[in-house]
Amino acid sequence: MSNPPVADFIAREARFGARNYEPLGVVLSRGEGVFVWDTQGNRYLDCLSAYSALNQGHCHPKILAAMVEQAGRLTLTSRAFHNDQLAPFYEEIAELTGSHKVLPMNSGAEAVESAIKSVRKWGYEVKGVPDGQAEIIVCANNFHGRTLGVVGFSTDPATRGHFGPFAPGFRIIPFGDAAALEEAITPNTVAFLVEPIQGEAGVIVPPAGYFTGVRELCTTHEVMLILDEIQTGLGRTGKLLAEQHEGIEADVTLLGKALSGGFYPVSAVLSNNEVLGTLKPGQHGSTFGGNPLACAVARAALRVLVEEGMIENAAVQGERFLEGLRSIRANTVRDVRGRGLMLAVELHPEAGPARRYCEALQVEGILAKDTHEHTIRIAPPLVITSDQVDWALERFATTLTRDFP
Ligand SMILES: *Cc1c(COP(=O)(O)O)cnc(C)c1O
């Protein structure tokens, strides 16, 4: 399959690049909407969407226009000066999400780190936890990014192995178990950090009622609930925020990925007045956080998400995709799950590694990503149409029922 030009790109990457990824053998050079094209002109339906950074689809024309316009006017001022994009960005994201305070950062992991710093500070200055004693509860099989602080409380050996020593102050409990949360809370607990649906772990949806219980426990024990919605947020699960499925509100919400529609790293910590209210000048910052280009891109990314009905479309097409996958009669399939357009097919171990199914899907014109050996993740841009879902389902049916030599 890999003819000379593709092999050449791959070999040159391998020669100079750190080998911290293991990509499929495809070299992409163009994207539009739900589709990407490789260097040889083959078209693929993107069923990964850069881990949900491309909810609005590739190269959305309105986000592109906002980016180009702003890039020709003012890109960066540093926060030493005000810029005319920051205030409207704050207002628009706060209004959309019902938040009181916003802290703009760049990558998702930085938003997580910033939330950890903020809730610790809140714990010492508002809750009255003795200095240096703050505890944060997290879940097993979490994914919150790759910085040193964050990988220190990962339970995945590949993520944390040989990167220590790590910062103390984290307790790990099972995901989806509210009783375990109650047991783990102490007077020094300042926050519970959790993903609404565990994405990297294989699209693990918690039992119904879990987050209602979690919300009550956090309120009762004065523990800040931090929802990492970097992957689940911004329409991916068929609601603006995944917390809305249980009608709860986090104290701190983390957004990233689709906050820029895939154009540029933009992340944000959103909170009630208390948590981010503890930060004073000089106590936290980022050269690029809140820059005018990021703000202009994020404003356009949020606008098109709402104006073009992408969130509702994710709910409708997600249901269609999920039902379609469930109706495929294949003895390779152990489970089909997800919410909105955050879906996964888990294969029986005897079906062999999920990666070879992803390679077979590539030949069929679909790019999807395996996770944890036996699971195929499916997360197309939220602009996908019914016809495109049906087209994809035919190819999934072919691939999941085929025999491998
Ligand atoms: C991707 C992701 C992150 C990290 O975001 P980066 O931009 O890669 O640093 C954090 N949390 C969740 C849930 C994610 O999916």
Ligand as a Chemical Component Dictionary entry (heavy atoms), coordinates in Angstrom:
data_LIG
# 
_chem_comp.id                   LIG 
_chem_comp.type                 NON-POLYMER 
_chem_comp.pdbx_formal_charge   0 
_chem_comp.three_letter_code    LIG 
# 
loop_
_chem_comp_atom.comp_id 
_chem_comp_atom.atom_id 
_chem_comp_atom.alt_atom_id 
_chem_comp_atom.type_symbol 
_chem_comp_atom.charge 
_chem_comp_atom.model_Cartn_x 
_chem_comp_atom.model_Cartn_y 
_chem_comp_atom.model_Cartn_z 
_chem_comp_atom.pdbx_ordinal 
LIG C1 C1 C 0 -6.640 15.798 25.059 1  
LIG C2 C2 C 0 -7.040 15.855 26.482 2  
LIG C3 C3 C 0 -6.268 16.560 27.428 3  
LIG C4 C4 C 0 -4.955 17.217 27.089 4  
LIG O1 O1 O 0 -5.029 18.170 26.090 5  
LIG P1 P1 P 0 -3.690 18.622 25.314 6  
LIG O2 O2 O 0 -4.132 19.771 24.475 7  
LIG O3 O3 O 0 -3.230 17.440 24.521 8  
LIG O4 O4 O 0 -2.699 19.005 26.351 9  
LIG C5 C5 C 0 -6.735 16.616 28.731 10 
LIG N1 N1 N 0 -7.870 15.999 29.087 11 
LIG C6 C6 C 0 -8.626 15.310 28.216 12 
LIG C7 C7 C 0 -9.893 14.676 28.676 13 
LIG C8 C8 C 0 -8.233 15.193 26.886 14 
LIG O5 O5 O 0 -8.960 14.488 26.027 15 
# 
loop_
_chem_comp_bond.comp_id 
_chem_comp_bond.atom_id_1 
_chem_comp_bond.atom_id_2 
_chem_comp_bond.value_order 
_chem_comp_bond.pdbx_ordinal 
LIG C1 C2 SING 1  
LIG C2 C3 SING 2  
LIG C2 C8 DOUB 3  
LIG C3 C4 SING 4  
LIG C3 C5 DOUB 5  
LIG C4 O1 SING 6  
LIG O1 P1 SING 7  
LIG P1 O2 DOUB 8  
LIG P1 O3 SING 9  
LIG P1 O4 SING 10 
LIG C5 N1 SING 11 
LIG N1 C6 DOUB 12 
LIG C6 C7 SING 13 
LIG C6 C8 SING 14 
LIG C8 O5 SING 15 
# 
